[in-house]
């Protein structure tokens, strides 16, 4: 099974799904790169300022997009489920969304 994109819709996979082997050996090669490590740093920095986790910020980012997104969270524990659900309460500002995109304030 491979990640799928529907017309006008993004299918997002939470970090809780990593390591499950569901998408084969291409997963590490596709996601473990410098660009994504920089994205993680930006998410962690914003999460610290907001009193949230990087996963909550990442899911809030996806939910804040102007197009339909279907986040697949894949929690293994109740704590992971509750953490993911908290993301729906996080409303990121346009500046915060731009920060996560790596855009510099202008």
Secondary structure, DSSP 4 states (H G I P E B T S, - for coil): -----BTTEEEEE-GGGTTS-TT-THHHHHH-SHHHHHHHHHHHHHHHHHTS-HHHHHHHHHHTSSSEEEEE---SSHHHHHHHHHGGG----HHHHHHHTTPPP-
